[in-house]
Amino acid sequence: MADDLKKIAEERQKWQQGVEQVEPGRFQTLSGVPVDVLYTPAEAAGLDYLRDLGLPGQYPFTRGVRNNMYRGRQWTMREFSGFGTAKDTNGRYKFLLAHGEVGLSVAFDFPTLYGRDSDDTLAQGEVGKCGVAIASLADMETLFDGIPLADVSTSMTINGPAAVVWAFYLAAAEKQGVPSEKLRGTIQNDILKEYIAQKSWLFPPEPSMRVITDIMAYAAKHVPKWNTISISGYHIREAGSTAAQELAFTLKDGLTYVEAGIKAGLDVDVFAPRLSYFFNSHLDFFEEIAKFRAARRIWAREMKETFAAKKPESWLLRFHTQTAGCSLTAQQPENNIVRTAFQALAAVMGGTQSLHTNSMDETWALPTEKAVLIALRTQQLIAEETGVTNTVDPLGGSYFVEALTNEMEKQAYDYFRKIDALGGMVKAIEHGFPQREIADAAYRYQKQVEQGRRTVVGVNKHALEGEKLEIPLLRIDPTVEQEQHQRLASLRGKRDSSKVQECLAALKAACAGKDNVMYPILEAVRAYATLGEICGTMKEVFGSYEEPPMF
Amino acid sequence: MAKKLRVLVAKPGLDGHDRGAKVVARALRDAGFEVIYTGLHQTPEMIAEAALQEDVDVVGLSVLSGAHLTLFPETMRLLKEKGAGDILVFGGGIIPKEDMEELSKQGCGRLFGPGTPTTDIVDYLREKFPDRV
């Protein structure tokens, strides 16, 4: 074997002399990883098949988390959506379910993401704009009206106030008569990446981590099929990181949650199987596939070797993918359909468990029904027409893909070491380390585009002179905000106020003490306390977080 | 020597998308302007106050949350109310064309959409303030 490799390396050297020389760095991935003109077994040398790749469904899961992958189960087609009032969004969900979607994914508006009621001063102008406005259990009941929560799985992109919004969902299911043991879904609940990239936080890191471990403990007992944290690289990438930074920071966040869970006295094999991941799928096809494969291998190894998890379910990294919103262009927006299709294909070749495909009009506004239908059809085309789902990890064994997978892994470990040297992820965030790395990468990329070293079709190349926008855009009715104010006012008038006060006082005591906060939150939610009231009460104990401005 | 142009880059509202604001702030600084960045979650009141305190010539607002029709006019109104109506307010983000036209009618400076080279923004400010460096 070694002799064969030596011979191949020699032959390759000779062959290389006949190939035109280019300056170093001329060919590189989107993230700046140098790419060679050719990959042979010599470049993938050192790869031990059983140790590094293994078989699908087996440690270290590089080739996939299930033995027959998409033959057994298609990925979940899950379009992230939410706009206007709960009633508006309920209509969109029913539309998507009627067209073949099987999982729901809730996009909340900014006030909800920050744990504020729709009539909060800071909510002005934002209600229902970037997602749906959910301020109480009543809104959550409307959001899922006529959608049986025993039959769908629901993903909710909610972080700072995740405990409260999840409680809205659990209580809405109770009202439908669905026991919490039957509920399936995900809350994002990844606060570390909020400080790093998405910036919708409520409390400082420490109390935030405590609420997260309370959620993990509650779920393990009462909602066993729920994914309690969706450890997210998506927003890190959208903020401008490279593929390797996305991989490294996201996995390091995940490992930090595992440490916190163990420190809180939880059994790793009880909570780890309920952790899932969420990645971006960007433009560089092979780099993305390599990133997904490396992620699975690193996670499996760390969970088994470092954290001594015993159950295979604790080792396997399951993930959702969203195509890269930041890669889409406002110019010639129809081109975005094609970009998204390539990115979606990379996610599938990388072995994703669920997928959101962006709509062509999202650089202008939230998507129209027509645009989102094309996005959904893109996934159905990949699943049902292209044949790529016939075999598991079809690019496994490609010399290039294996070499790039190794490279991604190596770069991730380089970052792990830097973060450890700063005292771990929470400390690194407090130092602004990942934030600065990402801002640097974003600026570097912007410069490259402006210097013409990176091509953006329709923008810095192949642009159309005097282009006019020819696609219709979704408009959010400006009366949504008023409507939400009225709903809240009427709710506050109807409910038992003394009961609400009682519940909030009990919650405050739990926050100040050690009891799991999920129980008093649920009580408050059932009494129709609003999101702002509950989060406000928690802030009185936990304080709020502010980021030092830097650029 | 001509005075340097002072620019306040601000993120109004709850919108956490700060990639663009940070990239633009760096590009303006690299172009030689004096740049102050407010950080996230600013109310129009806080932005107007910061603009006065920092004695800036220009305020650049970055809004990707869809709340532009509220946040731009409110910031401009507050600046006027505080006697600083001469400060130019411009910006960028996810803003449909008709809304750009509407805001421009209300006296807002240029609004830049996705795909704008930062050099366009630098050129725009140089053109608006020819006596500054």
Interface residues (C-beta under 8 A of the other chain):
Chain A: F110 P111 L113 Y114 R116 T121 L122 A123 Q124 G125 E126 K129 C130 E194 Q198 K199 S200 E238 A239 G240 C326 L328 T329 A330 Q331 T363 W364 A365 L366 A439 A442 Y443 Q446 V449 E450 V456 V459 N460 L469 L473 I476 P478 E546 E547 P548 P549 M550 F551
Chain B: V9 G13 L14 D15 G16 H17 D18 R19 A21 K22 V23 A25 R26 A27 R29 V35 Y37 T38 G39 L40 H41 T43 S65 G66 A67 L69 T70 L71 E74 I94 P96 K97 G113 P114 G115 P117 T118 T119
